[in-house]
Structure formats: C-alpha cells, structure tokens
Amino acid sequence: MAAYIIANVDVTDPEQYKAYQQLSTHAMKTHNVKLLARGGETLALEGNAPKRTVIIEFETMEAAEAFYNSPEYLAARQARENVAHMTMYVVQGV
C-alpha cells in the first residue's frame, strides 16, 4: 500500500537551505521516489497554510522510513539543521 511523506517547512535561511535542496534531490533520485509536490503555491481552505509543503510518494511505509533513515537523506537532514523548521510525517495511503 502506498505511503506518503508530508513535510511542512518554514525556511529561516534561504541561502543555506539550497544545500539541503541539492542533497535531498540527490537522495530522492537515489531512492527513485515519486515527488508529488515541492514548495508550490498553497491556498488555505481552513486554518493556516504552511509556508512550504513537500509530498513524496513511496510504495510502502517501510520504503518511506528507509528513505528517511538512508545515508543520502541523513546528509540532507544535517545540511538542513538550523536553516529551517520542519514538521515531517508518513501517512499510509488508501
């Protein structure tokens, strides 16, 4: 069953965030994930829209977790420290 990593991001240092973007792009390509949304325009229908949203599709919850814990994405996460506030979670598809 498909699973989705959903990340809501508040970038505090756009220049330094570029390193995270490059490394996370490499990680996504390495793990052959399907990127569904990455920072596009948002419209709040109820509550407040996050500043930046990323949605990535995986074949399973386990694949999403493996991506998150991979050496490639760990490098990206380290590059993101202190340059963005992130809420990230995995949700199982229907």
Phi and psi in degrees as a GROMACS rama.xvg file:
@    title "Ramachandran Plot"
@    xaxis  label "Phi"
@    yaxis  label "Psi"
@TYPE xy
-60.5123  154.609  ALA-2
-139.719  155.134  ALA-3
-131.937  127.823  TYR-4
-86.3168  128.639  ILE-5
-119.696  127.376  ILE-6
-126.259  131.664  ALA-7
-111.198  125.726  ASN-8
-126.334  136.614  VAL-9
-118.117  102.649  ASP-10
-78.6748  124.492  VAL-11
-102.766  -17.9922  THR-12
-138.244  86.1946  ASP-13
-56.9121  -35.5628  PRO-14
-66.9151  -47.2465  GLU-15
-70.689  -26.4244  GLN-16
-64.2551  -23.922  TYR-17
-60.0704  -34.2371  LYS-18
-64.2746  -41.9642  ALA-19
-61.2047  -44.5317  TYR-20
-59.9871  -42.8494  GLN-21
-64.0608  -45.628  GLN-22
-69.3154  -38.4528  LEU-23
-69.9975  -34.4383  SER-24
-62.2204  -44.1868  THR-25
-60.0234  -43.9609  HIS-26
-62.4829  -41.864  ALA-27
-64.8808  -40.989  MET-28
-66.1668  -41.2215  LYS-29
-61.1691  -37.245  THR-30
-98.125  6.97472  HIS-31
50.1628  50.4987  ASN-32
-90.48  162.822  VAL-33
-103.363  113.5  LYS-34
-86.9848  120.98  LEU-35
-100.642  -33.8583  LEU-36
-151.189  141.761  ALA-37
-150.778  86.3664  ARG-38
75.2985  18.1359  GLY-39
-72.495  179.173  GLY-40
-62.0027  139.819  GLU-41
-121.333  154.366  THR-42
-135.188  116.996  LEU-43
-73.5773  122.352  ALA-44
-96.2279  -32.7623  LEU-45
-146.483  138.907  GLU-46
71.75  -155.784  GLY-47
-107.383  135.701  ASN-48
-76.4903  142.014  ALA-49
-66.586  160.696  PRO-50
-70.092  -35.1192  LYS-51
-148.19  133.126  ARG-52
-125.842  138.779  THR-53
-126.422  133.971  VAL-54
-129.536  124.567  ILE-55
-125.154  132.521  ILE-56
-98.3221  138.774  GLU-57
-128.776  160.771  PHE-58
-69.6447  -32.9338  GLU-59
-146.574  166.845  THR-60
-61.599  -39.3151  MET-61
-63.4644  -39.2083  GLU-62
-65.4531  -38.4557  ALA-63
-64.598  -43.7451  ALA-64
-66.3903  -39.3834  GLU-65
-63.0029  -41.1754  ALA-66
-59.6543  -49.6568  PHE-67
-58.4018  -38.336  TYR-68
-91.3655  2.70693  ASN-69
-69.9957  154.154  SER-70
-58.8529  -35.5066  PRO-71
-65.1143  -44.4731  GLU-72
-78.2833  -27.1972  TYR-73
-59.8164  -41.5919  LEU-74
-60.2292  -40.8497  ALA-75
-65.3202  -45.0811  ALA-76
-60.2202  -39.5757  ARG-77
-65.9038  -36.9182  GLN-78
-68.0981  -24.7803  ALA-79
-83.5265  -16.2876  ARG-80
-55.3189  132.066  GLU-81
68.0842  10.9728  ASN-82
-122.769  -2.71908  VAL-83
-162.81  150.3  ALA-84
-101.474  130.536  HIS-85
-129.134  135.386  MET-86
-115.485  121.467  THR-87
-136.665  137.28  MET-88
-152.671  165.164  TYR-89
-110.621  135.775  VAL-90
-125.543  137.335  VAL-91
-79.9396  137.089  GLN-92
-75.5586  175.753  GLY-93
